Amino acid sequence: MKISFYKKVVLLILSSCTLSSCTLSSGIKDSNNLISDDITNTDLIIDVRTEKEFSAGHIPEAINIPHDRIEERISEIEDFKTKKVILYCRGGRRSEATKKILEQRGYVNVINVGGYEDIR
């Protein structure tokens, strides 16, 4: 079975990130609706698809911030400016647009891994 480059990247990230070690900033809920006040040096995975798309299936560790709401919700992820932020959507276009916005706002390690179907 051949695995795409993006899928390998996401699998590597997810395999190194467990619920006990992946915490999110206060006010951001992970896939199990747990809220953590602690910040670690782990990655943040953002699904930039719509809430409906996210509800239909997503990477378990991902949070949902639709690409058209990133500007208004950027304060929720402010603590991740110097950490790895991984973005995905349906095909890669929305996550690329979101990547550019985050980089313009000073995020230094933003990665667009493309489409959900390609990486799950």
Backbone as XML, in Angstrom:
<?xml version="1.0"?>
<chain id="A" units="angstrom">
  <residue number="1" name="MET">
    <atom name="N" x="0.846" y="-1.179" z="0.000"/>
    <atom name="CA" x="0.000" y="0.000" z="0.000"/>
    <atom name="C" x="0.891" y="1.243" z="0.000"/>
  </residue>
  <residue number="2" name="LYS">
    <atom name="N" x="0.664" y="2.121" z="-0.935"/>
    <atom name="CA" x="1.440" y="3.350" z="-1.054"/>
    <atom name="C" x="0.760" y="4.454" z="-0.248"/>
  </residue>
  <residue number="3" name="ILE">
    <atom name="N" x="1.529" y="5.133" z="0.601"/>
    <atom name="CA" x="1.000" y="6.214" z="1.426"/>
    <atom name="C" x="1.582" y="7.520" z="0.919"/>
  </residue>
  <residue number="4" name="SER">
    <atom name="N" x="0.704" y="8.514" z="0.723"/>
    <atom name="CA" x="1.153" y="9.801" z="0.215"/>
    <atom name="C" x="2.037" y="10.512" z="1.239"/>
  </residue>
  <residue number="5" name="PHE">
    <atom name="N" x="2.807" y="11.465" z="0.754"/>
    <atom name="CA" x="3.678" y="12.245" z="1.615"/>
    <atom name="C" x="2.898" y="12.921" z="2.730"/>
  </residue>
  <residue number="6" name="TYR">
    <atom name="N" x="1.784" y="13.567" z="2.391"/>
    <atom name="CA" x="0.990" y="14.281" z="3.389"/>
    <atom name="C" x="0.445" y="13.335" z="4.441"/>
  </residue>
  <residue number="7" name="LYS">
    <atom name="N" x="0.004" y="12.158" z="3.993"/>
    <atom name="CA" x="-0.537" y="11.183" z="4.937"/>
    <atom name="C" x="0.565" y="10.738" z="5.901"/>
  </residue>
  <residue number="8" name="LYS">
    <atom name="N" x="1.777" y="10.552" z="5.387"/>
    <atom name="CA" x="2.894" y="10.174" z="6.250"/>
    <atom name="C" x="3.166" y="11.251" z="7.294"/>
  </residue>
  <residue number="9" name="VAL">
    <atom name="N" x="3.139" y="12.507" z="6.864"/>
    <atom name="CA" x="3.377" y="13.621" z="7.785"/>
    <atom name="C" x="2.333" y="13.625" z="8.891"/>
  </residue>
  <residue number="10" name="VAL">
    <atom name="N" x="1.074" y="13.528" z="8.501"/>
    <atom name="CA" x="-0.001" y="13.564" z="9.499"/>
    <atom name="C" x="0.057" y="12.350" z="10.408"/>
  </residue>
  <residue number="11" name="LEU">
    <atom name="N" x="0.304" y="11.171" z="9.848"/>
    <atom name="CA" x="0.407" y="9.969" z="10.680"/>
    <atom name="C" x="1.550" y="10.086" z="11.677"/>
  </residue>
  <residue number="12" name="LEU">
    <atom name="N" x="2.672" y="10.628" z="11.253"/>
    <atom name="CA" x="3.801" y="10.832" z="12.146"/>
    <atom name="C" x="3.440" y="11.792" z="13.272"/>
  </residue>
  <residue number="13" name="ILE">
    <atom name="N" x="2.786" y="12.877" z="12.920"/>
    <atom name="CA" x="2.392" y="13.867" z="13.923"/>
    <atom name="C" x="1.394" y="13.271" z="14.890"/>
  </residue>
  <residue number="14" name="LEU">
    <atom name="N" x="0.388" y="12.591" z="14.361"/>
    <atom name="CA" x="-0.646" y="12.029" z="15.223"/>
    <atom name="C" x="-0.106" y="10.913" z="16.103"/>
  </residue>
  <residue number="15" name="SER">
    <atom name="N" x="0.834" y="10.135" z="15.606"/>
    <atom name="CA" x="1.381" y="9.053" z="16.411"/>
    <atom name="C" x="2.222" y="9.573" z="17.574"/>
  </residue>
  <residue number="16" name="SER">
    <atom name="N" x="2.746" y="10.784" z="17.439"/>
    <atom name="CA" x="3.545" y="11.357" z="18.518"/>
    <atom name="C" x="2.714" y="12.234" z="19.441"/>
  </residue>
  <residue number="17" name="CYS">
    <atom name="N" x="1.436" y="12.322" z="19.184"/>
    <atom name="CA" x="0.571" y="13.232" z="19.914"/>
    <atom name="C" x="-0.591" y="12.459" z="20.525"/>
  </residue>
  <residue number="18" name="THR">
    <atom name="N" x="-0.561" y="12.242" z="21.833"/>
    <atom name="CA" x="-1.653" y="11.558" z="22.507"/>
    <atom name="C" x="-2.442" y="12.553" z="23.318"/>
  </residue>
  <residue number="19" name="LEU">
    <atom name="N" x="-3.638" y="12.162" z="23.741"/>
    <atom name="CA" x="-4.466" y="13.076" z="24.519"/>
    <atom name="C" x="-3.771" y="13.526" z="25.791"/>
  </residue>
  <residue number="20" name="SER">
    <atom name="N" x="-2.967" y="12.649" z="26.385"/>
    <atom name="CA" x="-2.302" y="13.040" z="27.619"/>
    <atom name="C" x="-1.197" y="14.061" z="27.389"/>
  </residue>
  <residue number="21" name="SER">
    <atom name="N" x="-0.612" y="14.075" z="26.179"/>
    <atom name="CA" x="0.464" y="15.024" z="25.934"/>
    <atom name="C" x="0.064" y="16.189" z="25.046"/>
  </residue>
  <residue number="22" name="CYS">
    <atom name="N" x="-1.071" y="16.115" z="24.380"/>
    <atom name="CA" x="-1.516" y="17.193" z="23.505"/>
    <atom name="C" x="-2.573" y="18.007" z="24.213"/>
  </residue>
  <residue number="23" name="THR">
    <atom name="N" x="-2.179" y="19.154" z="24.672"/>
    <atom name="CA" x="-3.152" y="20.020" z="25.309"/>
    <atom name="C" x="-3.300" y="21.270" z="24.491"/>
  </residue>
  <residue number="24" name="LEU">
    <atom name="N" x="-4.433" y="21.891" z="24.633"/>
    <atom name="CA" x="-4.737" y="23.072" z="23.853"/>
    <atom name="C" x="-4.876" y="24.254" z="24.775"/>
  </residue>
  <residue number="25" name="SER">
    <atom name="N" x="-4.812" y="25.433" z="24.211"/>
    <atom name="CA" x="-4.905" y="26.627" z="25.033"/>
    <atom name="C" x="-6.290" y="26.760" z="25.639"/>
  </residue>
  <residue number="26" name="SER">
    <atom name="N" x="-6.366" y="27.492" z="26.721"/>
    <atom name="CA" x="-7.632" y="27.707" z="27.401"/>
    <atom name="C" x="-8.663" y="28.254" z="26.431"/>
  </residue>
  <residue number="27" name="GLY">
    <atom name="N" x="-9.849" y="27.671" z="26.457"/>
    <atom name="CA" x="-10.912" y="28.137" z="25.589"/>
    <atom name="C" x="-11.026" y="27.363" z="24.300"/>
  </residue>
  <residue number="28" name="ILE">
    <atom name="N" x="-10.034" y="26.536" z="23.964"/>
    <atom name="CA" x="-10.115" y="25.713" z="22.773"/>
    <atom name="C" x="-10.441" y="24.298" z="23.220"/>
  </residue>
  <residue number="29" name="LYS">
    <atom name="N" x="-11.421" y="23.699" z="22.593"/>
    <atom name="CA" x="-11.827" y="22.348" z="22.953"/>
    <atom name="C" x="-11.201" y="21.363" z="21.991"/>
  </residue>
  <residue number="30" name="ASP">
    <atom name="N" x="-10.719" y="20.236" z="22.532"/>
    <atom name="CA" x="-10.234" y="19.199" z="21.643"/>
    <atom name="C" x="-11.411" y="18.318" z="21.242"/>
  </residue>
  <residue number="31" name="SER">
    <atom name="N" x="-11.146" y="17.217" z="20.549"/>
    <atom name="CA" x="-12.218" y="16.397" z="20.008"/>
    <atom name="C" x="-13.059" y="15.721" z="21.082"/>
  </residue>
  <residue number="32" name="ASN">
    <atom name="N" x="-12.560" y="15.636" z="22.281"/>
    <atom name="CA" x="-13.323" y="15.044" z="23.377"/>
    <atom name="C" x="-13.951" y="16.105" z="24.268"/>
  </residue>
  <residue number="33" name="ASN">
    <atom name="N" x="-13.968" y="17.340" z="23.804"/>
    <atom name="CA" x="-14.552" y="18.466" z="24.526"/>
    <atom name="C" x="-13.903" y="18.698" z="25.889"/>
  </residue>
  <residue number="34" name="LEU">
    <atom name="N" x="-12.630" y="18.391" z="25.995"/>
    <atom name="CA" x="-11.891" y="18.669" z="27.213"/>
    <atom name="C" x="-11.232" y="20.023" z="27.053"/>
  </residue>
  <residue number="35" name="ILE">
    <atom name="N" x="-11.230" y="20.810" z="28.092"/>
    <atom name="CA" x="-10.586" y="22.116" z="28.028"/>
    <atom name="C" x="-9.360" y="22.066" z="28.922"/>
  </residue>
  <residue number="36" name="SER">
    <atom name="N" x="-8.239" y="22.496" z="28.394"/>
    <atom name="CA" x="-7.003" y="22.499" z="29.154"/>
    <atom name="C" x="-6.489" y="23.913" z="29.312"/>
  </residue>
  <residue number="37" name="ASP">
    <atom name="N" x="-5.995" y="24.212" z="30.492"/>
    <atom name="CA" x="-5.391" y="25.518" z="30.735"/>
    <atom name="C" x="-3.892" y="25.493" z="30.461"/>
  </residue>
  <residue number="38" name="ASP">
    <atom name="N" x="-3.353" y="24.314" z="30.194"/>
    <atom name="CA" x="-1.914" y="24.169" z="29.990"/>
    <atom name="C" x="-1.567" y="24.281" z="28.517"/>
  </residue>
  <residue number="39" name="ILE">
    <atom name="N" x="-0.399" y="24.838" z="28.260"/>
    <atom name="CA" x="0.141" y="24.900" z="26.915"/>
    <atom name="C" x="1.401" y="24.051" z="26.918"/>
  </residue>
  <residue number="40" name="THR">
    <atom name="N" x="1.514" y="23.166" z="25.934"/>
    <atom name="CA" x="2.730" y="22.373" z="25.789"/>
    <atom name="C" x="3.369" y="22.743" z="24.467"/>
  </residue>
  <residue number="41" name="ASN">
    <atom name="N" x="4.480" y="22.120" z="24.158"/>
    <atom name="CA" x="5.177" y="22.386" z="22.903"/>
    <atom name="C" x="4.680" y="21.486" z="21.779"/>
  </residue>
  <residue number="42" name="THR">
    <atom name="N" x="3.477" y="20.983" z="21.905"/>
    <atom name="CA" x="2.938" y="20.091" z="20.883"/>
    <atom name="C" x="2.286" y="20.874" z="19.757"/>
  </residue>
  <residue number="43" name="ASP">
    <atom name="N" x="1.938" y="20.139" z="18.723"/>
    <atom name="CA" x="1.349" y="20.731" z="17.532"/>
    <atom name="C" x="-0.124" y="21.054" z="17.731"/>
  </residue>
  <residue number="44" name="LEU">
    <atom name="N" x="-0.606" y="21.953" z="16.914"/>
    <atom name="CA" x="-2.020" y="22.280" z="16.865"/>
    <atom name="C" x="-2.515" y="21.910" z="15.477"/>
  </residue>
  <residue number="45" name="ILE">
    <atom name="N" x="-3.579" y="21.131" z="15.405"/>
    <atom name="CA" x="-4.148" y="20.720" z="14.137"/>
    <atom name="C" x="-5.492" y="21.415" z="13.987"/>
  </residue>
  <residue number="46" name="ILE">
    <atom name="N" x="-5.638" y="22.169" z="12.886"/>
    <atom name="CA" x="-6.867" y="22.914" z="12.652"/>
    <atom name="C" x="-7.526" y="22.436" z="11.358"/>
  </residue>
  <residue number="47" name="ASP">
    <atom name="N" x="-8.778" y="22.043" z="11.481"/>
    <atom name="CA" x="-9.618" y="21.712" z="10.334"/>
    <atom name="C" x="-10.322" y="23.007" z="9.954"/>
  </residue>
  <residue number="48" name="VAL">
    <atom name="N" x="-10.050" y="23.525" z="8.770"/>
    <atom name="CA" x="-10.608" y="24.819" z="8.377"/>
    <atom name="C" x="-11.869" y="24.675" z="7.517"/>
  </residue>
  <residue number="49" name="ARG">
    <atom name="N" x="-12.425" y="23.474" z="7.485"/>
    <atom name="CA" x="-13.670" y="23.260" z="6.756"/>
    <atom name="C" x="-14.850" y="23.816" z="7.566"/>
  </residue>
  <residue number="50" name="THR">
    <atom name="N" x="-16.027" y="23.746" z="6.992"/>
    <atom name="CA" x="-17.227" y="24.220" z="7.684"/>
    <atom name="C" x="-17.540" y="23.312" z="8.878"/>
  </residue>
  <residue number="51" name="GLU">
    <atom name="N" x="-18.375" y="23.812" z="9.776"/>
    <atom name="CA" x="-18.792" y="23.004" z="10.929"/>
    <atom name="C" x="-19.492" y="21.728" z="10.477"/>
  </residue>
  <residue number="52" name="LYS">
    <atom name="N" x="-20.279" y="21.814" z="9.426"/>
    <atom name="CA" x="-20.986" y="20.638" z="8.903"/>
    <atom name="C" x="-19.991" y="19.597" z="8.379"/>
  </residue>
  <residue number="53" name="GLU">
    <atom name="N" x="-18.981" y="20.042" z="7.643"/>
    <atom name="CA" x="-17.954" y="19.116" z="7.145"/>
    <atom name="C" x="-17.192" y="18.489" z="8.300"/>
  </residue>
  <residue number="54" name="PHE">
    <atom name="N" x="-16.853" y="19.298" z="9.285"/>
    <atom name="CA" x="-16.124" y="18.822" z="10.461"/>
    <atom name="C" x="-16.945" y="17.758" z="11.187"/>
  </residue>
  <residue number="55" name="SER">
    <atom name="N" x="-18.240" y="17.995" z="11.353"/>
    <atom name="CA" x="-19.118" y="17.052" z="12.046"/>
    <atom name="C" x="-19.230" y="15.718" z="11.315"/>
  </residue>
  <residue number="56" name="ALA">
    <atom name="N" x="-19.072" y="15.747" z="10.007"/>
    <atom name="CA" x="-19.166" y="14.526" z="9.212"/>
    <atom name="C" x="-17.928" y="13.644" z="9.344"/>
  </residue>
  <residue number="57" name="GLY">
    <atom name="N" x="-16.845" y="14.169" z="9.897"/>
    <atom name="CA" x="-15.618" y="13.411" z="10.095"/>
    <atom name="C" x="-14.419" y="14.323" z="10.121"/>
  </residue>
  <residue number="58" name="HIS">
    <atom name="N" x="-13.495" y="14.047" z="11.048"/>
    <atom name="CA" x="-12.292" y="14.871" z="11.172"/>
    <atom name="C" x="-11.207" y="14.093" z="11.898"/>
  </residue>
  <residue number="59" name="ILE">
    <atom name="N" x="-10.000" y="14.600" z="11.828"/>
    <atom name="CA" x="-8.895" y="14.022" z="12.583"/>
    <atom name="C" x="-9.207" y="14.236" z="14.065"/>
  </residue>
  <residue number="60" name="PRO">
    <atom name="N" x="-9.130" y="13.194" z="14.886"/>
    <atom name="CA" x="-9.549" y="13.303" z="16.289"/>
    <atom name="C" x="-8.918" y="14.448" z="17.080"/>
  </residue>
  <residue number="61" name="GLU">
    <atom name="N" x="-7.672" y="14.772" z="16.848"/>
    <atom name="CA" x="-6.992" y="15.819" z="17.618"/>
    <atom name="C" x="-7.244" y="17.220" z="17.077"/>
  </residue>
  <residue number="62" name="ALA">
    <atom name="N" x="-7.938" y="17.322" z="15.956"/>
    <atom name="CA" x="-8.143" y="18.619" z="15.303"/>
    <atom name="C" x="-9.230" y="19.444" z="15.994"/>
  </residue>
  <residue number="63" name="ILE">
    <atom name="N" x="-9.032" y="20.746" z="15.930"/>
    <atom name="CA" x="-10.091" y="21.670" z="16.312"/>
    <atom name="C" x="-10.659" y="22.249" z="15.032"/>
  </residue>
  <residue number="64" name="ASN">
    <atom name="N" x="-11.860" y="22.769" z="15.094"/>
    <atom name="CA" x="-12.501" y="23.314" z="13.906"/>
    <atom name="C" x="-12.585" y="24.832" z="14.002"/>
  </residue>
  <residue number="65" name="ILE">
    <atom name="N" x="-11.888" y="25.483" z="13.083"/>
    <atom name="CA" x="-12.035" y="26.924" z="12.892"/>
    <atom name="C" x="-12.198" y="27.111" z="11.387"/>
  </residue>
  <residue number="66" name="PRO">
    <atom name="N" x="-13.437" y="27.300" z="10.924"/>
    <atom name="CA" x="-13.649" y="27.473" z="9.484"/>
    <atom name="C" x="-12.791" y="28.610" z="8.925"/>
  </residue>
  <residue number="67" name="HIS">
    <atom name="N" x="-12.298" y="28.414" z="7.719"/>
    <atom name="CA" x="-11.353" y="29.375" z="7.119"/>
    <atom name="C" x="-11.912" y="30.789" z="7.072"/>
  </residue>
  <residue number="68" name="ASP">
    <atom name="N" x="-13.231" y="30.914" z="6.894"/>
    <atom name="CA" x="-13.810" y="32.252" z="6.808"/>
    <atom name="C" x="-14.053" y="32.891" z="8.179"/>
  </residue>
  <residue number="69" name="ARG">
    <atom name="N" x="-13.656" y="32.181" z="9.247"/>
    <atom name="CA" x="-13.803" y="32.734" z="10.588"/>
    <atom name="C" x="-12.452" y="32.860" z="11.308"/>
  </residue>
  <residue number="70" name="ILE">
    <atom name="N" x="-11.369" y="32.571" z="10.602"/>
    <atom name="CA" x="-10.050" y="32.584" z="11.235"/>
    <atom name="C" x="-9.695" y="33.961" z="11.780"/>
  </residue>
  <residue number="71" name="GLU">
    <atom name="N" x="-10.027" y="35.000" z="11.070"/>
    <atom name="CA" x="-9.707" y="36.366" z="11.524"/>
    <atom name="C" x="-10.376" y="36.680" z="12.857"/>
  </residue>
  <residue number="72" name="GLU">
    <atom name="N" x="-11.647" y="36.329" z="12.989"/>
    <atom name="CA" x="-12.385" y="36.646" z="14.221"/>
    <atom name="C" x="-12.043" y="35.724" z="15.376"/>
  </residue>
  <residue number="73" name="ARG">
    <atom name="N" x="-11.465" y="34.554" z="15.084"/>
    <atom name="CA" x="-11.156" y="33.591" z="16.144"/>
    <atom name="C" x="-9.665" y="33.401" z="16.374"/>
  </residue>
  <residue number="74" name="ILE">
    <atom name="N" x="-8.845" y="34.213" z="15.734"/>
    <atom name="CA" x="-7.401" y="34.033" z="15.814"/>
    <atom name="C" x="-6.872" y="34.154" z="17.244"/>
  </residue>
  <residue number="75" name="SER">
    <atom name="N" x="-7.546" y="34.915" z="18.087"/>
    <atom name="CA" x="-7.097" y="35.061" z="19.480"/>
    <atom name="C" x="-7.141" y="33.731" z="20.230"/>
  </residue>
  <residue number="76" name="GLU">
    <atom name="N" x="-7.965" y="32.797" z="19.782"/>
    <atom name="CA" x="-8.066" y="31.485" z="20.428"/>
    <atom name="C" x="-6.798" y="30.655" z="20.263"/>
  </residue>
  <residue number="77" name="ILE">
    <atom name="N" x="-6.021" y="30.943" z="19.234"/>
    <atom name="CA" x="-4.823" y="30.147" z="18.970"/>
    <atom name="C" x="-3.544" y="30.975" z="19.091"/>
  </residue>
  <residue number="78" name="GLU">
    <atom name="N" x="-3.648" y="32.121" z="19.688"/>
    <atom name="CA" x="-2.523" y="33.052" z="19.816"/>
    <atom name="C" x="-1.286" y="32.426" z="20.458"/>
  </residue>
  <residue number="79" name="ASP">
    <atom name="N" x="-1.485" y="31.503" z="21.393"/>
    <atom name="CA" x="-0.360" y="30.875" z="22.079"/>
    <atom name="C" x="0.439" y="29.918" z="21.196"/>
  </residue>
  <residue number="80" name="PHE">
    <atom name="N" x="-0.007" y="29.686" z="19.986"/>
    <atom name="CA" x="0.668" y="28.765" z="19.075"/>
    <atom name="C" x="1.473" y="29.476" z="17.997"/>
  </residue>
  <residue number="81" name="LYS">
    <atom name="N" x="1.746" y="30.763" z="18.158"/>
    <atom name="CA" x="2.468" y="31.514" z="17.122"/>
    <atom name="C" x="3.838" y="30.928" z="16.792"/>
  </residue>
  <residue number="82" name="THR">
    <atom name="N" x="4.517" y="30.378" z="17.776"/>
    <atom name="CA" x="5.851" y="29.832" z="17.529"/>
    <atom name="C" x="5.861" y="28.305" z="17.491"/>
  </residue>
  <residue number="83" name="LYS">
    <atom name="N" x="4.695" y="27.692" z="17.581"/>
    <atom name="CA" x="4.596" y="26.232" z="17.537"/>
    <atom name="C" x="4.079" y="25.792" z="16.180"/>
  </residue>
  <residue number="84" name="LYS">
    <atom name="N" x="4.130" y="24.500" z="15.929"/>
    <atom name="CA" x="3.677" y="23.974" z="14.651"/>
    <atom name="C" x="2.153" y="24.000" z="14.595"/>
  </residue>
  <residue number="85" name="VAL">
    <atom name="N" x="1.620" y="24.635" z="13.551"/>
    <atom name="CA" x="0.183" y="24.688" z="13.297"/>
    <atom name="C" x="-0.065" y="23.961" z="11.980"/>
  </residue>
  <residue number="86" name="ILE">
    <atom name="N" x="-0.846" y="22.891" z="12.042"/>
    <atom name="CA" x="-1.121" y="22.063" z="10.875"/>
    <atom name="C" x="-2.548" y="22.334" z="10.423"/>
  </residue>
  <residue number="87" name="LEU">
    <atom name="N" x="-2.712" y="22.611" z="9.145"/>
    <atom name="CA" x="-4.023" y="22.950" z="8.588"/>
    <atom name="C" x="-4.441" y="21.928" z="7.550"/>
  </residue>
  <residue number="88" name="TYR">
    <atom name="N" x="-5.742" y="21.650" z="7.510"/>
    <atom name="CA" x="-6.287" y="20.863" z="6.412"/>
    <atom name="C" x="-7.725" y="21.287" z="6.142"/>
  </residue>
  <residue number="89" name="CYS">
    <atom name="N" x="-8.201" y="20.959" z="4.947"/>
    <atom name="CA" x="-9.584" y="21.257" z="4.557"/>
    <atom name="C" x="-10.063" y="20.103" z="3.675"/>
  </residue>
  <residue number="90" name="ARG">
    <atom name="N" x="-10.851" y="20.375" z="2.667"/>
    <atom name="CA" x="-11.322" y="19.312" z="1.773"/>
    <atom name="C" x="-10.311" y="19.021" z="0.675"/>
  </residue>
  <residue number="91" name="GLY">
    <atom name="N" x="-9.737" y="20.058" z="0.103"/>
    <atom name="CA" x="-8.822" y="19.843" z="-1.007"/>
    <atom name="C" x="-7.502" y="20.575" z="-0.913"/>
  </residue>
  <residue number="92" name="GLY">
    <atom name="N" x="-7.358" y="21.478" z="0.061"/>
    <atom name="CA" x="-6.114" y="22.208" z="0.241"/>
    <atom name="C" x="-6.187" y="23.697" z="-0.031"/>
  </residue>
  <residue number="93" name="ARG">
    <atom name="N" x="-7.205" y="24.134" z="-0.762"/>
    <atom name="CA" x="-7.312" y="25.551" z="-1.124"/>
    <atom name="C" x="-7.609" y="26.432" z="0.086"/>
  </residue>
  <residue number="94" name="ARG">
    <atom name="N" x="-8.599" y="26.052" z="0.878"/>
    <atom name="CA" x="-8.951" y="26.855" z="2.049"/>
    <atom name="C" x="-7.843" y="26.839" z="3.101"/>
  </residue>
  <residue number="95" name="SER">
    <atom name="N" x="-7.197" y="25.693" z="3.256"/>
    <atom name="CA" x="-6.105" y="25.636" z="4.236"/>
    <atom name="C" x="-4.908" y="26.459" z="3.771"/>
  </residue>
  <residue number="96" name="GLU">
    <atom name="N" x="-4.689" y="26.556" z="2.474"/>
    <atom name="CA" x="-3.600" y="27.405" z="1.962"/>
    <atom name="C" x="-3.914" y="28.881" z="2.199"/>
  </residue>
  <residue number="97" name="ALA">
    <atom name="N" x="-5.160" y="29.273" z="1.981"/>
    <atom name="CA" x="-5.562" y="30.660" z="2.245"/>
    <atom name="C" x="-5.422" y="30.984" z="3.730"/>
  </residue>
  <residue number="98" name="THR">
    <atom name="N" x="-5.793" y="30.043" z="4.585"/>
    <atom name="CA" x="-5.666" y="30.233" z="6.032"/>
    <atom name="C" x="-4.202" y="30.308" z="6.435"/>
  </residue>
  <residue number="99" name="LYS">
    <atom name="N" x="-3.370" y="29.504" z="5.813"/>
    <atom name="CA" x="-1.927" y="29.518" z="6.080"/>
    <atom name="C" x="-1.354" y="30.906" z="5.822"/>
  </residue>
  <residue number="100" name="LYS">
    <atom name="N" x="-1.728" y="31.501" z="4.716"/>
    <atom name="CA" x="-1.235" y="32.839" z="4.383"/>
    <atom name="C" x="-1.676" y="33.875" z="5.412"/>
  </residue>
  <residue number="101" name="ILE">
    <atom name="N" x="-2.919" y="33.772" z="5.864"/>
    <atom name="CA" x="-3.414" y="34.699" z="6.891"/>
    <atom name="C" x="-2.620" y="34.551" z="8.178"/>
  </residue>
  <residue number="102" name="LEU">
    <atom name="N" x="-2.410" y="33.305" z="8.607"/>
    <atom name="CA" x="-1.665" y="33.077" z="9.847"/>
    <atom name="C" x="-0.229" y="33.574" z="9.729"/>
  </residue>
  <residue number="103" name="GLU">
    <atom name="N" x="0.400" y="33.322" z="8.604"/>
    <atom name="CA" x="1.775" y="33.795" z="8.412"/>
    <atom name="C" x="1.841" y="35.321" z="8.427"/>
  </residue>
  <residue number="104" name="GLN">
    <atom name="N" x="0.851" y="35.973" z="7.851"/>
    <atom name="CA" x="0.809" y="37.440" z="7.887"/>
    <atom name="C" x="0.639" y="37.959" z="9.316"/>
  </residue>
  <residue number="105" name="ARG">
    <atom name="N" x="0.056" y="37.138" z="10.177"/>
    <atom name="CA" x="-0.166" y="37.520" z="11.582"/>
    <atom name="C" x="0.975" y="37.078" z="12.493"/>
  </residue>
  <residue number="106" name="GLY">
    <atom name="N" x="2.059" y="36.554" z="11.908"/>
    <atom name="CA" x="3.242" y="36.227" z="12.682"/>
    <atom name="C" x="3.412" y="34.777" z="13.084"/>
  </residue>
  <residue number="107" name="TYR">
    <atom name="N" x="2.584" y="33.880" z="12.590"/>
    <atom name="CA" x="2.752" y="32.455" z="12.884"/>
    <atom name="C" x="3.906" y="31.953" z="12.035"/>
  </residue>
  <residue number="108" name="VAL">
    <atom name="N" x="4.857" y="31.268" z="12.665"/>
    <atom name="CA" x="6.109" y="30.972" z="11.979"/>
    <atom name="C" x="6.267" y="29.535" z="11.490"/>
  </residue>
  <residue number="109" name="ASN">
    <atom name="N" x="5.381" y="28.643" z="11.888"/>
    <atom name="CA" x="5.534" y="27.238" z="11.514"/>
    <atom name="C" x="4.178" y="26.655" z="11.121"/>
  </residue>
  <residue number="110" name="VAL">
    <atom name="N" x="3.612" y="27.163" z="10.032"/>
    <atom name="CA" x="2.291" y="26.741" z="9.566"/>
    <atom name="C" x="2.461" y="25.789" z="8.391"/>
  </residue>
  <residue number="111" name="ILE">
    <atom name="N" x="1.769" y="24.655" z="8.453"/>
    <atom name="CA" x="1.886" y="23.640" z="7.413"/>
    <atom name="C" x="0.494" y="23.314" z="6.868"/>
  </residue>
  <residue number="112" name="ASN">
    <atom name="N" x="0.343" y="23.404" z="5.562"/>
    <atom name="CA" x="-0.888" y="22.996" z="4.889"/>
    <atom name="C" x="-0.682" y="21.564" z="4.414"/>
  </residue>
  <residue number="113" name="VAL">
    <atom name="N" x="-1.416" y="20.608" z="4.997"/>
    <atom name="CA" x="-1.272" y="19.211" z="4.583"/>
    <atom name="C" x="-2.317" y="18.797" z="3.561"/>
  </residue>
  <residue number="114" name="GLY">
    <atom name="N" x="-3.136" y="19.742" z="3.115"/>
    <atom name="CA" x="-4.066" y="19.454" z="2.019"/>
    <atom name="C" x="-5.444" y="19.025" z="2.465"/>
  </residue>
  <residue number="115" name="GLY">
    <atom name="N" x="-5.968" y="18.009" z="1.769"/>
    <atom name="CA" x="-7.342" y="17.567" z="1.963"/>
    <atom name="C" x="-7.518" y="16.454" z="2.968"/>
  </residue>
  <residue number="116" name="TYR">
    <atom name="N" x="-8.636" y="16.496" z="3.664"/>
    <atom name="CA" x="-8.977" y="15.505" z="4.687"/>
    <atom name="C" x="-8.978" y="14.092" z="4.118"/>
  </residue>
  <residue number="117" name="GLU">
    <atom name="N" x="-9.582" y="13.896" z="2.974"/>
    <atom name="CA" x="-9.653" y="12.556" z="2.383"/>
    <atom name="C" x="-8.262" y="12.014" z="2.058"/>
  </residue>
  <residue number="118" name="ASP">
    <atom name="N" x="-7.322" y="12.888" z="1.771"/>
    <atom name="CA" x="-5.972" y="12.478" z="1.442"/>
    <atom name="C" x="-5.148" y="12.055" z="2.651"/>
  </residue>
  <residue number="119" name="ILE">
    <atom name="N" x="-5.523" y="12.548" z="3.832"/>
    <atom name="CA" x="-4.680" y="12.311" z="5.007"/>
    <atom name="C" x="-5.289" y="11.391" z="6.035"/>
  </residue>
  <residue number="120" name="ARG">
    <atom name="N" x="-6.544" y="11.057" z="5.890"/>
    <atom name="CA" x="-7.138" y="10.195" z="6.932"/>
    <atom name="C" x="-6.861" y="8.756" z="6.695"/>
  </residue>
</chain>
